[in-house]
């Protein structure tokens, strides 16, 4: 392994590169890191994800600036154009991760879907661990799918070279792939104390759009049906770091670093079909309605598993009436502990 003694500032055991596309990757990274108490670690991410990580009291370099998805009326626009922008972003991430690894010289690199850092670490002979819920992408159609196919081949090679790949799903292990079950954050507080903390006094519906403004169509739909549901329920927005909204009768919590506790305290959560939010909803037994961005293959697959599609946005008021009284059914997951235990083996 090549060494960079003049560049090392503060050696750490682990550098965790967390994709800043949305907040789900940072959420999983934080859940795992909370179990790595005796490990010196440093995070690298960007925008809202970095804020979430730092507010959970972890050191983070806020360096990544990913291209934004273009979403209109809930539908993904120009996916091929986004893929080209992502490739430019990927090359920038390689340069950034190279500097970071020369600076901190970690024993292990962990990555939640930041593939650039894995490539650099593998070239430097550093052990690599990937946390991911996708093994290939399916954004593009037509000629774009040919380009994406080549990108998927490159991704497959990176995955095969990893010392460990952690999948937050149930199932059998195979090769270097370990399925640990959903990775979620835990809280020591009771639901009653959290409801008091957040002043949830009526049946409470929480609407979240994640770390970008891609889910604004959800908020627009809630505002449209608000007169039908407002007499019965308290509506709370969690608009995240990229979208601002003010409504005289609806509370907006904006950006929060403890959304898992808000999920636990609420009676119904409505959000995009990001895996972390869905898993935390199941973990705490809070009924949920998950609307995928149309054309976003990952969200559409996630939503389909729980019986939702993009078209459910058209019947949101009826779905709310059905789901709000659904019995809570907690499904406790310990994927974060299992993941951290696997990572620890590479640090001993």
Protein Blocks (a to p, Z undefined) as FASTA:
>chain_A
ZZdfklpmbdcfbdcdddfehjklmmmmmmmmmmmmmbccddddefjlmmmmmmnopacd
dfbccdddddeehiaehkllmmmmmmmmmmmmmmmmmmmmmmnopabdcdehiaklmmmm
mmnopacddddfbfbdcfbgcjllmmmmmmmmmmmmmmmmpmbdcddbedddehjbcceb
jaddddfbdfklmmmmnopabdcddddebjbfklmmmmmmmmmmmmmmmmmpccdddebj
mbccddfkbccekjafklmmmmmmpmbdcddfdfklmmmmmmnopacdddddehiaklmm
mmmmnopafklmmmmmmmmmmmmmpccdddddfklmmmmmmmmmmmZZ
